Amino acid sequence: MSAAPKTALKRNWFILTSLIGKDFKLKYRRSALGVEWSVLNPLLMMCVLTAVFSAFFKFDIEHYPLYLILGNTIFALMADSTTGGMTSIIDSSSLIKKIRIEKMVFPIEKVLFQLVNFCFSAVAIVIVMLFLQVPPTPKLLMLPILLVFVTLFSAGWSLLLSALAVYLRDVCHLWSVVITAWTYATPLFYPESILPEWMLFAEQFNPMYHFVTYFRDIALWNTVPSLGEHLICFAFAAVTFVVGFIVFRKLQGKFILYV
């Protein structure tokens, strides 16, 4: 690798790490607990949802709190990454106008920030597993594979949405509706067994259904996802990232005229 690409790579990495550090400081500024909220938030949400759905719907799911928190945390990684990434170019308009910088850094940074945040949230999952006496197994070592899939998938959406949002601000409002509908369309707090046959078929085309199922397989059900499931997850991640990358590259040249 020549000196110029190495310098650019180091520069972009420095910008990424600096932005991640800045986001953490802003997120937990004037907070007494600070980063501990990344652990408490999924725990509190799990407690509320467990109380509500266990009381009203009587779902017969073994270790339901763990079932719930596994689905919520992996879905939140995608939802928070894409929502943050979507407005990253618009929010960084002043910086983009002042200096020459690789614009792709901004949506990617939002995804990596949420990935780091997920690592703190994973402490909450460990606490729930200990409380329910669900022993970790070697299958949990497959978690990094899942995180690669979800990160690529989220990065693809972030690149696509951030590029489109520059030209059409309505994308920001539309995406919040999509995320809400996607949340209820994915078996996060209910078992897939209650779904009618046509919805079960439709779930096969829901990427988050596959990612959530993968997480529950290795952390709750103690099973290894099949090769076919790995290929499906990889296909969703790779195709989404490539599409997002191409669209972003094509549109970024005129960002400065619209931000």
Wavefront OBJ file of the C-alpha trace (Angstrom):
o trace
v 0.000 0.000 0.000
v 1.391 3.385 -1.002
v 1.886 6.253 1.417
v -1.187 8.239 0.280
v -3.804 5.491 0.933
v -2.135 4.705 4.272
v -2.324 8.350 5.286
v -5.981 8.574 4.223
v -6.800 5.386 6.122
v -5.133 6.662 9.294
v -6.884 10.001 8.943
v -10.306 8.387 8.510
v -9.690 6.051 11.440
v -8.724 8.999 13.630
v -11.892 10.836 12.596
v -14.004 7.739 13.289
v -12.615 7.198 16.779
v -12.857 10.895 17.593
v -16.502 11.034 16.507
v -17.363 7.895 18.489
v -15.770 9.397 21.590
v -17.653 12.651 21.020
v -20.974 10.814 20.640
v -20.456 8.973 23.926
v -19.696 12.228 25.721
v -22.788 13.891 24.246
v -25.077 10.945 24.954
v -24.155 10.695 28.626
v -23.420 14.367 29.313
v -24.764 15.470 32.710
v -25.875 11.886 33.409
v -25.125 10.586 36.892
v -24.911 6.958 35.756
v -23.277 7.611 32.396
v -22.560 4.543 30.286
v -24.328 2.350 32.859
v -27.547 3.420 31.120
v -26.529 1.191 28.217
v -26.937 -1.716 30.639
v -29.937 -0.410 32.564
v -32.001 0.626 29.563
v -32.440 -2.867 28.028
v -32.971 -4.326 31.510
v -35.717 -1.842 32.373
v -37.362 -2.260 28.978
v -37.256 -6.030 29.394
v -38.894 -5.804 32.832
v -41.718 -3.590 31.553
v -42.428 -5.693 28.465
v -42.183 -8.935 30.412
v -44.709 -7.675 32.969
v -47.124 -6.473 30.289
v -47.012 -9.344 27.828
v -46.679 -12.107 30.397
v -49.783 -10.833 32.213
v -52.013 -10.138 29.230
v -51.001 -12.666 26.605
v -49.683 -15.586 28.663
v -47.015 -16.483 26.148
v -45.678 -19.933 26.907
v -42.019 -19.252 26.116
v -39.255 -20.756 28.210
v -37.068 -18.044 29.758
v -39.292 -15.342 28.258
v -37.269 -12.391 29.702
v -34.153 -13.665 27.922
v -36.147 -14.312 24.740
v -37.317 -10.708 24.937
v -34.003 -8.994 25.660
v -32.150 -10.933 22.960
v -34.615 -9.815 20.308
v -34.802 -6.232 21.534
v -31.056 -5.628 21.784
v -30.166 -6.941 18.334
v -33.098 -5.087 16.769
v -32.125 -1.898 18.607
v -28.610 -2.186 17.153
v -30.075 -1.966 13.658
v -32.772 0.616 14.463
v -30.486 3.004 16.349
v -27.684 2.635 13.795
v -29.870 3.428 10.810
v -31.757 6.242 12.542
v -28.511 7.914 13.596
v -26.797 7.241 10.288
v -29.720 8.652 8.319
v -29.179 12.210 9.607
v -25.383 11.993 9.943
v -24.600 13.924 6.759
v -27.185 16.627 7.494
v -25.969 16.998 11.090
v -22.356 17.288 9.918
v -23.086 19.873 7.230
v -20.962 22.602 8.850
v -17.919 20.320 8.944
v -18.462 19.061 5.394
v -18.586 22.639 4.103
v -15.383 23.674 5.884
v -12.920 20.864 5.200
v -12.317 18.145 2.645
v -13.340 14.906 4.335
v -14.511 11.438 3.358
v -18.276 11.802 3.773
v -18.851 8.074 4.195
v -17.147 8.323 7.583
v -20.210 9.941 9.152
v -22.882 7.239 8.605
v -20.345 4.479 9.254
v -19.383 6.131 12.548
v -22.998 6.045 13.746
v -23.132 2.307 13.091
v -19.845 1.644 14.888
v -20.975 3.808 17.804
v -24.103 1.680 18.217
v -21.998 -1.473 17.900
v -19.854 -0.318 20.841
v -23.038 0.558 22.707
v -24.336 -2.957 22.018
v -21.258 -4.393 23.720
v -22.273 -2.557 26.914
v -25.873 -3.708 26.486
v -24.596 -7.288 26.266
v -23.788 -6.991 29.992
v -27.552 -6.800 30.580
v -27.982 -10.046 28.631
v -25.363 -11.743 30.795
v -27.160 -10.542 33.938
v -30.459 -12.001 32.696
v -28.781 -15.304 31.795
v -27.273 -15.545 35.279
v -30.590 -14.670 36.926
v -32.488 -17.293 34.901
v -29.649 -19.801 35.320
v -29.194 -20.214 31.576
v -25.562 -21.296 31.223
v -23.528 -19.830 28.348
v -22.321 -22.381 25.821
v -19.501 -22.414 23.241
v -22.123 -21.557 20.623
v -22.036 -17.970 21.909
v -18.614 -17.716 20.278
v -20.559 -17.350 17.022
v -21.885 -13.957 18.165
v -19.147 -11.986 16.306
v -20.368 -13.564 13.038
v -23.881 -12.293 13.711
v -22.551 -8.847 14.621
v -20.680 -8.668 11.311
v -23.923 -9.465 9.473
v -25.985 -6.902 11.400
v -23.266 -4.235 11.177
v -22.960 -4.609 7.395
v -26.745 -4.604 7.046
v -27.077 -1.488 9.215
v -24.201 0.239 7.426
v -25.841 -0.396 4.066
v -29.124 1.125 5.217
v -27.290 4.041 6.881
v -25.398 4.862 3.694
v -28.552 4.641 1.600
v -30.748 6.647 3.978
v -28.140 9.325 4.704
v -27.682 9.937 0.987
v -31.423 10.074 0.255
v -32.168 12.265 3.295
v -29.867 14.982 1.975
v -32.086 15.400 -1.079
v -35.445 14.511 0.467
v -35.965 15.279 4.170
v -39.239 13.318 4.145
v -37.095 10.177 4.323
v -36.451 10.919 8.012
v -40.158 10.914 8.835
v -40.878 7.891 6.666
v -38.099 5.823 8.245
v -39.513 6.301 11.759
v -42.776 4.782 10.503
v -40.903 1.929 8.828
v -38.972 1.145 12.022
v -42.188 1.101 14.074
v -43.906 -1.235 11.602
v -40.754 -3.389 11.364
v -40.671 -3.729 15.162
v -44.164 -5.190 15.290
v -43.628 -7.287 12.165
v -40.661 -9.051 13.798
v -41.273 -11.621 16.583
v -39.490 -9.650 19.304
v -42.000 -9.971 22.143
v -44.340 -12.637 20.778
v -43.690 -16.206 19.557
v -43.720 -16.845 15.832
v -46.080 -19.775 16.503
v -49.031 -17.371 16.854
v -48.550 -16.048 13.322
v -50.805 -17.244 10.503
v -49.215 -19.262 7.746
v -48.969 -16.350 5.300
v -47.111 -14.227 7.876
v -44.721 -17.052 8.660
v -43.925 -17.213 4.953
v -43.460 -13.425 4.838
v -41.009 -13.580 7.764
v -38.583 -15.443 5.544
v -38.098 -12.151 3.675
v -37.602 -10.167 6.888
v -33.840 -9.799 7.491
v -34.309 -8.917 11.169
v -36.295 -12.108 11.716
v -33.249 -14.102 10.629
v -30.817 -12.024 12.704
v -33.014 -12.264 15.823
v -33.504 -16.016 15.329
v -29.745 -16.468 14.937
v -29.119 -14.663 18.236
v -31.727 -16.714 20.095
v -30.396 -19.949 18.617
v -26.882 -19.454 19.981
v -27.783 -17.737 23.282
v -31.086 -19.316 24.319
v -31.868 -22.487 22.405
v -28.272 -23.788 22.352
v -28.359 -24.664 18.669
v -26.030 -23.890 15.781
v -27.664 -21.991 12.917
v -27.592 -24.017 9.715
v -25.366 -23.246 6.752
v -28.462 -22.126 4.899
v -29.278 -19.634 7.661
v -25.722 -18.279 7.520
v -26.004 -17.812 3.760
v -29.363 -16.033 4.098
v -27.987 -13.655 6.738
v -24.872 -13.004 4.661
v -26.932 -12.354 1.533
v -29.162 -9.797 3.278
v -26.107 -8.054 4.763
v -23.960 -8.072 1.623
v -26.668 -6.984 -0.831
v -27.859 -4.164 1.459
v -24.319 -2.893 2.007
v -23.427 -2.969 -1.699
v -26.626 -1.125 -2.670
v -26.089 1.490 0.048
v -22.433 1.928 -0.907
v -23.202 2.404 -4.618
v -26.031 4.878 -4.028
v -23.969 6.882 -1.532
v -20.967 7.050 -3.873
v -23.180 8.173 -6.739
v -24.948 10.937 -4.804
v -22.241 12.261 -2.478
v -20.737 14.612 -5.060
v -23.625 17.062 -4.747
v -24.202 16.809 -0.983
v -22.624 20.197 -0.385
v -25.292 21.855 -2.547
v -28.167 20.530 -0.426
v -26.930 20.268 3.173
l 1 2 3 4 5 6 7 8 9 10 11 12 13 14 15 16 17 18 19 20 21 22 23 24 25 26 27 28 29 30 31 32 33 34 35 36 37 38 39 40 41 42 43 44 45 46 47 48 49 50 51 52 53 54 55 56 57 58 59 60 61 62 63 64 65 66 67 68 69 70 71 72 73 74 75 76 77 78 79 80 81 82 83 84 85 86 87 88 89 90 91 92 93 94 95 96 97 98 99 100 101 102 103 104 105 106 107 108 109 110 111 112 113 114 115 116 117 118 119 120 121 122 123 124 125 126 127 128 129 130 131 132 133 134 135 136 137 138 139 140 141 142 143 144 145 146 147 148 149 150 151 152 153 154 155 156 157 158 159 160 161 162 163 164 165 166 167 168 169 170 171 172 173 174 175 176 177 178 179 180 181 182 183 184 185 186 187 188 189 190 191 192 193 194 195 196 197 198 199 200 201 202 203 204 205 206 207 208 209 210 211 212 213 214 215 216 217 218 219 220 221 222 223 224 225 226 227 228 229 230 231 232 233 234 235 236 237 238 239 240 241 242 243 244 245 246 247 248 249 250 251 252 253 254 255 256 257 258 259
